[in-house]
Amino acid sequence: MTHCPPSADPIDAIYDRYRDAQVLFTGSRLGVFSTLARKAMTADELAVAIQASPRGTRILCDALVSLELLEKNGTVYRNSAVALQYLTDDAPTPRSAILRHSARLYERWAGLSHAVKTGQRVPETWISPELREDEREHALAMADVARSSAQEAAEHLDLTDVKSLIDIGCGPGLYSIEFARRNPLLHATLFDNEKTLEIARHNVEQAGLEERIHYQVGDILTDELRGKFDFVFISNLIHSFSFDQNAAMVRKCAASLKSRGRICIKDFLLNPDRSGPKWQALFAVNMLVNTEYGDCYTLEEIQQWFRDADMDFVEDIEIGNHSCMVIGQKK
Ligand SMILES: C[S@@+](CC[C@H](N)C(=O)[O-])C[C@H]1O[C@@H](n2cnc3c(N)ncnc32)[C@H](O)[C@@H]1O
């Protein structure tokens, strides 16, 4: 009997994927899409406009055509419909801030073996200075993702009886803005650091919700929450913290709930044995290279935090973007 070795396809399908991502990041960083939005151009014309080499610009643009982000007619390049919708500076639903954030993450990922050996995040000094990011830029990147996820979260949460909600680690505030928009009785308090709250405040003003959205500057690990709430919303924060830090955060949030109040934890959850789903397992690696204690967690772990805080588990709701909302209620 002849032995048939396993195919190399699983390896061949993985090892060069970084190329697609880096071509996209570079097109965005160098302003290819925004420049072509003003006028279709040859590679030579574009090279002058973005202050790059003609050879590099031509090779990059042909790769962007192959990824269907640009179109080519003779020697002239223009944006594809996808690029016009998402990749230019004034796109209707922009992704430029999350792409810049991802280009920065990419540099951290290059240090993965350091992170695995030491158990420590990749040092900030390893990131190119032009890709370093402050809290405001981080909030803008989060907004690129939250714009559609906030709609979906709001569709799945019944907040009709909620008059007071606190949004811990609110980032750009888009979830609470959507909750307030759909629930006229709801007042939301946005909790985050000062610089992030400046971005959130701008979004609240744009939405015309100043009268029903309030602010608390703070650190959930060290500061007390002021006030009592019907609902605590925690989106994409537990993955930044250790198991014990999350247990303490849930206890603190539970103590700020009114009778029968609820907590919703939204995040990227792992299967019980932690080895999947693939996207979430790889997001845990993202937390390894980026944070001191971060990780992805399982539904069972969140239920344990609820039990420790004297809360009942109510339900878990799968939504898009690899996310799950887990809801607990104070006894
Ligand atoms: C990944 S972003 C998520 C933002 C938003 N909740 C969302 O889902 O789009 C995490 C947010 O938590 C905030 N954050 C991180 N650590 C925090 C802490 N210890 N206390 C309060 N906020 C914190 C960050 O400033 C950031 O805005």
The ligand as an ORCA input file, in Angstrom:
! r2SCAN-3c Opt
* xyz 0 1
  C     -11.298     48.461     21.681
  S     -11.927     49.976     22.237
  C     -13.678     49.668     22.191
  C     -14.488     50.935     22.040
  C     -16.017     50.716     21.980
  N     -16.531     50.158     23.208
  C     -16.346     49.798     20.821
  O     -16.737     48.658     21.020
  O     -16.180     50.248     19.683
  C     -11.597     49.905     23.995
  C     -11.921     51.219     24.692
  O     -11.783     51.001     26.095
  C     -11.077     52.081     26.660
  N     -10.370     51.563     27.866
  C      -9.300     50.744     27.894
  N      -8.925     50.516     29.175
  C      -9.790     51.217     29.952
  C      -9.893     51.392     31.340
  N      -9.037     50.809     32.197
  N     -10.897     52.172     31.815
  C     -11.767     52.779     30.954
  N     -11.703     52.642     29.607
  C     -10.722     51.873     29.122
  C     -10.132     52.542     25.568
  O      -9.730     53.886     25.781
  C     -10.980     52.354     24.327
  O     -11.730     53.501     24.041
*
